[in-house]
Amino acid sequence: MTRRILLVAHPRRIEAQQFAGDVADQLHAAGLQVALLPDAAEATILGGSPNIVTVDPTDPARGCELVCVLGGDGAILRGAALSRGTEAPLLGINLGHVGFLAEAEREKLVETVERIVARDYVVEERMTLEVTASYDGEVIARSWALNEVTVEKAARERMLEVTVEIDGRPLSTFGCDGVVMATPTGSTAYAFSAGGPVMWPDVEALLVVPISAHALFARPLVIGPKSALAIELFADNDGSAVMWCDGSRTVELPPGARIEVCRGDTPVRLARLSSWPFADRLVAKFDLSVTGWRGAPRRIRAASGKS
């Protein structure tokens, strides 16, 4: 049976397409088949290659042993939507900045493809979130997220008035710019920027982080994985809100809407090449993305004549 890899890269980023071409050539030389989504095949030079097949966009990972994404965390999150619910794990090669979800950097592209060919990786499952938005008792949207679900104000000049509810009990009411509800995987993303704690991926918990809350008690909360979260928008909010799932899938929310979030039944499966402890990965990613965190103090000490 022919081994097939679904390759995902931004169709309009020249760098991503160049790397994708290198990966496709290496996989083909090793006897593996490379698959692309139809829109990617039409938009890129890879689509004209006789070594490329296109897949059904409604079930793109069918028959694939791996989904390989070249890009940053945004691209990898889009790849997660393709692999979720299938047997094909997701492996990200970082072409962005932080790339917390990526397993490899561009400098090790050849080695990474060799590991893919040899099936030299382990698979771990990451918790997801299921979310339902309703208004006046009727469901207006259902979605899911690997990183986070956020409810944010739609207008910059407005404050969002919300009630946070856990397990059916109102916990706190406050005005804010929004609320982040994240998985442990998403704790290093938007939730972290909003002041939330970093959670190790193997922690089974949900994270709630208010964004710029105007309240004395509006601290981040870590709650159990079986708990149910809900955000109720005040009916007299002056303006609508927006719900974001992983920063890409959006739903406009009217005043009075209710957003319910719980642990998802379907995890995302990630292919891992390294056995590094998460602490090492955390430090390495921040060093790659913000060199000033370590580099700037060294430069300052050097400038002041101190070692």
N, C-alpha and C positions, 0 to 999 in steps of 0.2 A: 504493500500500500504506500502510495506517495505521501511523503511528509510535507505538510503545508504550513507556512508561517504567514499570518496576516500582518502586513506592514502598514503602519499608520504614520504619516508625516504631513506637515502643513503644505497644502498644494501651492501656496503662493510665496513661501519662504525659500529663496534660492538655496541657502545653506542647508536647510532641512532636506531639500530634494537631492542635493549633491550627496549628502550622507546616506540618504535612502538608496540612491543608486549604487553606492559602494556596498551597502549591506545586501542589496538584492543580488549583486554580482557574486559576492562571497557565498551567499546561501545557495545560489544556483550551481556554483562550481562544486559545492559539497553534495549536490544531488537533491536539494530541497526545493520545493515549489514555493513561489512568492505570490501572495494574493493582495489585491488592492480593492478598496471600495470603488464603485463605478465613477463617482464624481472625481475622485483622486486620479483614477486612470485617465480620464478625459482631460484633466487640467495639467497633467505633468508629462514629461518626456518618458517616464517609466511605463506609461500606459501603452506605448508603441512597441515595447519589447516583446518578442515571441516567448520570453521566459516568464511572463507575467499573466496571471489569470485574474479575472474580476469575480467578486462574490456578490451574493444576494444581499442588498443593503438592509433587508428586514431581518436577516439572520446571518450577519457577516462572519461570525467566528465558527460556524458549522464546518466541521471537517478540519479545522486548524488545531495544531497542537500548542500554539503560542500566539499571543498578540504582542507584537513588538512596536513600541511607540518611540519616535524620535522627536523630542521637543521638551518644553518645560512642563511644569505641573499642570497647566491648563490643558495641554495636549494629552497628558497622561490621564487626567480626569475624563476627557472625552473618550480615550481608549477604554477606560473602565466601564463605560456604558456599553461598549461593544462586547467585552468579555464577560461581564456580570451574568451569572446564571448559566454559564457554559463550563465545559471542562478545560477550556483554554485559559491558562493563567496570563497575567499581564506583566510585561517587562518593559521598563522605561529607560531610555538612553537620554541623558540630560543634555539638551542644547540651550537651556534657559539659564536662569541665575541660581536660585536656591535648589530647586529640584529635589525636595524632600521625598517625593514619591519615586524618583528615579533610582535605579539600581546601579547604573554605570554612567561614567562620564565619557565625553566624546574622545578623549585622549586614548581610551582603551576600547575603541570601537572594534578593531580586528579581534582582540582577545575575547570580547563579549560575544561576538558572532560565533567564534570557535566554541565557546561554552554552550551556546544555543544548539549548535550542531551536535555536540556531544551529550546533550541533555544534562549538562552538569550544573544543575540548579535545584533548589528546594522550593516548595510552594507553601506559602502561609496565607491564612485567611484573615481578612480585615473586616471588622464590623461596619455595617452601613446603617443608615437611618431611613425610616419610612415616614412620609409626611402627608397629611391630609388637610386641606384648607376648605373651610365651609363658611357659608353666610346664610343667616336666617334658617338654619337647619338643613340647608342643601349643600352638597359637596360641589365645590367649584374647581378643585384641582387635586390631583394625587401625583406624588413624585417620590424621589429617593435621593440620597446623597452619600458619598463616601467620606467627604471631608466635613461639610457643614450645611445646615439650613439656616439662613438668616432672614429676619424680618426687619426691614429698614424703612425709614421715612422716604416718601417719594419726592418731597420738596425740601430743598436745603433750609429754607427759612422757617420750616415748621418743626415742632417737637412732637414725637409720637408718644401718646399716652397708652400704656399697656398694663395688663395684669398677668403676672407669671403664675402658672398653676402647675402643681406637681401631684400626681396621683389623685386628681380630682379635687384637690384642696388649694384655694388661692393662697399664694405665699407672699407676694409683694406687688405693689402697684407703684409705678413711677413714670416720669417722662424721660425720654431717651432718644438717641438717634436710631436705635435698633437693638436687636437681641440676636446673639449667635448661639446656635445649638449644634454642638460638634461631637464627633467621635474622637477616640484617642488618636486616630490617624490625622484628623483635622485639627488637633490641638496645637500643632506647629504652624498652622496657616492663619486664617483670619482671627480665630479665637486668641492666638498668641499675640497678634498685633493689637487686639483690643484689651490686653491685660490679663488674659487667662493663663493658667498653668500649663506646662507641657506634661502630657501623660504618655507613659510608655505604651507602645502598640498592643502589648499583651494584657493591659489593664482592661477589664470589662466594666465600662462606666460610660456615662453621658456627661457632657459638659455644657453648662449654660453661662454665657458671658454677656452682660449688658454692655451696650456701646454708648459711652458718654452719658451715663444715667444721671439725672438731676435728683438725687436721693441720698439719704444718709446710709440706708441699707440697700445696696445694689451690688453686692460682691459676686464674683464668679462662684458657681456651685458645681460640685462633682456629685452626681447622683448614681444610683444603682442601675444596672443595665435593664432591669425589668420595670423600671419606673416609666410612667407616661408623662410627657411634658405637654403643656398647652400655653399658647400666648393668645390672649384676648385683646383685640383692639377696641379702645373706647368708641362707642357709637357716635360720640360728638367730636371725634378727632377732626380737625380742620384740614381735610385732605386725605388722600389715599396712601397706602403703603405698598411696598413691593416685597415679595418673597423670592429669595434666590436659593437655588440648590446647586452647590458646588460652583457658585459664581457664574453659571451659564444659563441654566434653565430658570426662567422668571415667570412669575404670576403677579398681576396687579391685584391688590387686596382693598376692598372698600372698607370704610369705617364700620366697626362692629364685626369684622371677620374674626374667625377663630382658627388657629393653626395648631394642629396636634402632631406631635413627633414621638416616635418610639423606635426601639431597636428593630432593624430590618431583619426579615427572615432569610434574605439572600446576601451572603457576604461577597466581597470582591477577592479573588485569588491573585496574589502577587508572586511572581517568580523572583527568588532571591539568590544572588551569586555569592554574597559575603556572609560570613558567620560573625561579623563584628557585633559586639554589644551595642545596644541602641545609644548608649552614652557616647560611644566613639563616633557613631554616625551623626549624632546631633552636633557634636563639636566640629566634625569635618564639614558638615553642610554649612554651618555658620561661618567657618573660616573661608569657605569657597565664595559665599555670597557677600559677606561684609568683612573684607580683609582689615578694615580699620579697627574692628573689635580687638584684634591682636596686633595688627601692623601699626596702627596709629600710635598706641602707647610706646612702642619701640622707637618710632621715629621721634616722638617727643623727648624721650629720655636721651636719645642720641644727640638731639639738638641742644639739650641742656647740659651736655657733658657728663651725664650720669649713666652708669651701666645698669 
